[in-house]
Amino acid sequence: MKTDGRDIDPSLGMLLGEGSGQQVKRDDERMEAVLPLPWDKTPTVSETDPTYYDRPLLKEPVWKIDIPIYYFLGGAAGAALALGAAVQLAGDGELQEFGKRCHWVGIVGSSIGGALLVHDLGRPMRFLNMLRVFRPTSPMNVGAWILSGAAPLAITAGLFSNRQGLLGHVGSAAGYGAGLFGLGLAGYTGVLVGNTSIPLYQETRRLMPVLFLASATASAASILDILFEDRRSSKITFIFGTAGRLAELGCGFAVENVAGRVPQVAKPLHSGVSGALWRTATALTAASLVISLIPGHSRSRRKWAGVLGALGSLALRFAVHYAGTASARDPRASFRQQRAKMIA
């Protein structure tokens, strides 16, 4: 007899609520997916480096591939909105078009990033549920509010800025508000990952927000360099992007040093898929920085610098994502980090 696994008699009860639409596996399939693999050797305990029979102490993150892409798009959108507000504050009429372009980069990035976030959650209602309260101690809750404010303000600024009359004032106010929300959007994801128990994230929790902000700055400048050509605005994106790339490389080096205080914690940055992505991100960002610093004005060179910078920032987000998964799977990283803190 084959059933859906729920075995509910519709004459006696009804399945309602968020979980009612989920597919239930058979007990053997469900237990096979949840339980760890059986031991294939006699359990032993190492006296010099004890763990719980080499079993992971933590569960790995459940985030799918949508999340590192959201890190990249949301960060670039937030930094672009902040740059647009700065250009607006300067009050230079010649840069109005550039400021509007910054707003539209923010609109596209925050909108696609929001869609990816909702897709990862599974149902739009789960995102709306996070907005029932405002909890400053929860980076995820604060991030949901930031994203909810950044996208509408960016759209309003993109549609009504540079107009005359009341609509122009509304657009200007929305542009400043979008810039403030953009700063939060560019860096809150670094606070989010640092607020977990995963050894690598926990050890570098003070640096992750700065790293994410720097990477967001570099990626926003890179996208603007790829899409738009204007001699005066290119000077702004050059300064903005150079600062972001230098900060990204410096923060990446600092993250390695801080995590390396417990070598096992820093292992995902040097080995495996996450290590390869981390090295690739460093190489791409460094190459982008070198190309952008070559004297002279060349459209093709600016595009290459932008492409390499954007790819470097994207690779960095994936490296951080997969490094966190590898760190959670490593039982020795958790135990050695805890012992190092106890000794300290």
HULIN-V233174 format. One record per residue. N is the residue number from 1. RES is the residue in three letters. PSI is psi in degrees with one decimal (* if undefined). Layout:
[[N	RES	PSI] [N	RES	PSI]]
This chain:
[[1	MET	127.9] [2	LYS	126.0] [3	THR	177.7] [4	ASP	2.6] [5	GLY	-13.7] [6	ARG	-39.3] [7	ASP	47.0] [8	ILE	126.5] [9	ASP	112.7] [10	PRO	-19.0] [11	SER	-14.0] [12	LEU	-26.1] [13	GLY	165.4] [14	MET	146.3] [15	LEU	114.7] [16	LEU	164.5] [17	GLY	-179.9] [18	GLU	-38.8] [19	GLY	-1.0] [20	SER	-24.3] [21	GLY	-1.8] [22	GLN	143.6] [23	GLN	128.4] [24	VAL	126.9] [25	LYS	163.9] [26	ARG	158.7] [27	ASP	-41.3] [28	ASP	-39.6] [29	GLU	-42.1] [30	ARG	-45.0] [31	MET	-32.8] [32	GLU	-35.3] [33	ALA	-31.2] [34	VAL	-44.1] [35	LEU	149.7] [36	PRO	164.3] [37	LEU	146.6] [38	PRO	153.6] [39	TRP	136.7] [40	ASP	12.0] [41	LYS	164.2] [42	THR	126.5] [43	PRO	132.7] [44	THR	158.3] [45	VAL	125.8] [46	SER	127.3] [47	GLU	-30.0] [48	THR	-29.6] [49	ASP	69.2] [50	PRO	142.4] [51	THR	179.4] [52	TYR	77.9] [53	TYR	36.8] [54	ASP	21.9] [55	ARG	141.5] [56	PRO	139.0] [57	LEU	-27.2] [58	LEU	158.1] [59	LYS	140.4] [60	GLU	157.5] [61	PRO	146.1] [62	VAL	1.9] [63	TRP	138.4] [64	LYS	-173.4] [65	ILE	-18.2] [66	ASP	-33.3] [67	ILE	-49.5] [68	PRO	-31.6] [69	ILE	-37.9] [70	TYR	-40.5] [71	TYR	-46.7] [72	PHE	-52.1] [73	LEU	-43.6] [74	GLY	-40.6] [75	GLY	-46.1] [76	ALA	-40.3] [77	ALA	-44.5] [78	GLY	-43.4] [79	ALA	-37.1] [80	ALA	-39.2] [81	LEU	-40.1] [82	ALA	-40.6] [83	LEU	-39.8] [84	GLY	-39.3] [85	ALA	-37.7] [86	ALA	-41.6] [87	VAL	-40.3] [88	GLN	-39.8] [89	LEU	-30.9] [90	ALA	-26.8] [91	GLY	22.0] [92	ASP	115.5] [93	GLY	-29.2] [94	GLU	-18.6] [95	LEU	9.7] [96	GLN	-41.5] [97	GLU	-38.8] [98	PHE	-41.0] [99	GLY	-38.5] [100	LYS	-37.6] [101	ARG	-38.6] [102	CYS	-41.5] [103	HIS	-39.7] [104	TRP	-33.5] [105	VAL	-41.1] [106	GLY	-39.1] [107	ILE	-50.5] [108	VAL	-45.7] [109	GLY	-45.2] [110	SER	-34.6] [111	SER	-47.9] [112	ILE	-40.6] [113	GLY	-40.6] [114	GLY	-39.7] [115	ALA	-39.5] [116	LEU	-39.4] [117	LEU	-44.5] [118	VAL	-38.6] [119	HIS	-39.2] [120	ASP	-35.8] [121	LEU	-26.2] [122	GLY	-40.7] [123	ARG	137.6] [124	PRO	-31.0] [125	MET	-29.4] [126	ARG	-35.3] [127	PHE	-42.8] [128	LEU	-32.5] [129	ASN	-29.9] [130	MET	-17.3] [131	LEU	4.4] [132	ARG	-26.1] [133	VAL	164.7] [134	PHE	114.9] [135	ARG	99.0] [136	PRO	-23.7] [137	THR	-5.0] [138	SER	108.1] [139	PRO	-33.2] [140	MET	-41.5] [141	ASN	-45.2] [142	VAL	-39.8] [143	GLY	-37.4] [144	ALA	-40.3] [145	TRP	-38.8] [146	ILE	-46.3] [147	LEU	-38.8] [148	SER	-29.4] [149	GLY	-34.2] [150	ALA	-48.1] [151	ALA	-50.4] [152	PRO	-40.0] [153	LEU	-39.1] [154	ALA	-41.2] [155	ILE	-43.5] [156	THR	-43.2] [157	ALA	-41.2] [158	GLY	-32.2] [159	LEU	-35.3] [160	PHE	-8.9] [161	SER	154.5] [162	ASN	13.6] [163	ARG	167.2] [164	GLN	154.9] [165	GLY	-154.0] [166	LEU	-40.8] [167	LEU	-36.4] [168	GLY	-40.6] [169	HIS	-38.2] [170	VAL	-44.0] [171	GLY	-39.9] [172	SER	-45.7] [173	ALA	-40.8] [174	ALA	-34.7] [175	GLY	-42.7] [176	TYR	-41.8] [177	GLY	-40.4] [178	ALA	-34.7] [179	GLY	-41.7] [180	LEU	-46.1] [181	PHE	-32.2] [182	GLY	-38.3] [183	LEU	-43.1] [184	GLY	-39.9] [185	LEU	-33.8] [186	ALA	-27.3] [187	GLY	-12.0] [188	TYR	-27.3] [189	THR	-29.9] [190	GLY	-36.5] [191	VAL	-37.6] [192	LEU	-49.9] [193	VAL	-31.1] [194	GLY	-11.1] [195	ASN	25.5] [196	THR	174.2] [197	SER	0.1] [198	ILE	127.2] [199	PRO	-47.1] [200	LEU	-45.0] [201	TYR	-40.9] [202	GLN	-39.5] [203	GLU	-30.5] [204	THR	26.1] [205	ARG	-27.2] [206	ARG	-19.5] [207	LEU	-26.0] [208	MET	-45.1] [209	PRO	-38.8] [210	VAL	-40.9] [211	LEU	-43.5] [212	PHE	-38.3] [213	LEU	-43.9] [214	ALA	-43.6] [215	SER	-37.0] [216	ALA	-41.2] [217	THR	-45.9] [218	ALA	-41.7] [219	SER	-38.4] [220	ALA	-45.6] [221	ALA	-38.4] [222	SER	-43.3] [223	ILE	-41.6] [224	LEU	-36.5] [225	ASP	-36.6] [226	ILE	-42.7] [227	LEU	-31.1] [228	PHE	148.8] [229	GLU	114.3] [230	ASP	128.0] [231	ARG	-41.3] [232	ARG	-43.2] [233	SER	-27.7] [234	SER	-29.7] [235	LYS	-38.3] [236	ILE	-47.4] [237	THR	-28.7] [238	PHE	-48.0] [239	ILE	-45.2] [240	PHE	-47.0] [241	GLY	-39.0] [242	THR	-43.4] [243	ALA	-42.4] [244	GLY	-42.3] [245	ARG	-41.3] [246	LEU	-43.2] [247	ALA	-38.0] [248	GLU	-44.7] [249	LEU	-42.1] [250	GLY	-43.0] [251	CYS	-36.8] [252	GLY	-42.4] [253	PHE	-40.5] [254	ALA	-38.5] [255	VAL	-44.0] [256	GLU	-43.3] [257	ASN	-44.3] [258	VAL	-44.8] [259	ALA	-31.0] [260	GLY	-5.5] [261	ARG	-27.9] [262	VAL	98.3] [263	PRO	-36.3] [264	GLN	-30.1] [265	VAL	-37.2] [266	ALA	-3.1] [267	LYS	-42.5] [268	PRO	-18.9] [269	LEU	-7.3] [270	HIS	-8.9] [271	SER	162.4] [272	GLY	-167.9] [273	VAL	-42.5] [274	SER	-38.2] [275	GLY	-40.5] [276	ALA	-40.7] [277	LEU	-38.6] [278	TRP	-44.4] [279	ARG	-38.6] [280	THR	-42.5] [281	ALA	-43.5] [282	THR	-44.0] [283	ALA	-42.8] [284	LEU	-43.3] [285	THR	-40.9] [286	ALA	-41.6] [287	ALA	-40.4] [288	SER	-41.4] [289	LEU	-44.5] [290	VAL	-45.7] [291	ILE	-39.8] [292	SER	-24.2] [293	LEU	-5.9] [294	ILE	129.1] [295	PRO	154.9] [296	GLY	159.5] [297	HIS	108.9] [298	SER	122.8] [299	ARG	-42.9] [300	SER	-37.6] [301	ARG	-38.7] [302	ARG	-39.3] [303	LYS	-42.7] [304	TRP	-41.6] [305	ALA	-40.3] [306	GLY	-44.0] [307	VAL	-47.5] [308	LEU	-39.3] [309	GLY	-42.0] [310	ALA	-42.8] [311	LEU	-36.9] [312	GLY	-42.6] [313	SER	-40.2] [314	LEU	-43.6] [315	ALA	-35.4] [316	LEU	-43.3] [317	ARG	-40.7] [318	PHE	-36.1] [319	ALA	-44.9] [320	VAL	-40.2] [321	HIS	-52.3] [322	TYR	-28.5] [323	ALA	-37.5] [324	GLY	-40.2] [325	THR	-45.9] [326	ALA	-37.0] [327	SER	-38.2] [328	ALA	-32.2] [329	ARG	-18.6] [330	ASP	108.2] [331	PRO	-32.6] [332	ARG	-28.9] [333	ALA	-44.5] [334	SER	-48.5] [335	PHE	-41.1] [336	ARG	-35.4] [337	GLN	-43.3] [338	GLN	-40.8] [339	ARG	-37.4] [340	ALA	-39.4] [341	LYS	-38.1] [342	MET	-41.0] [343	ILE	-40.3] [344	ALA	*]]
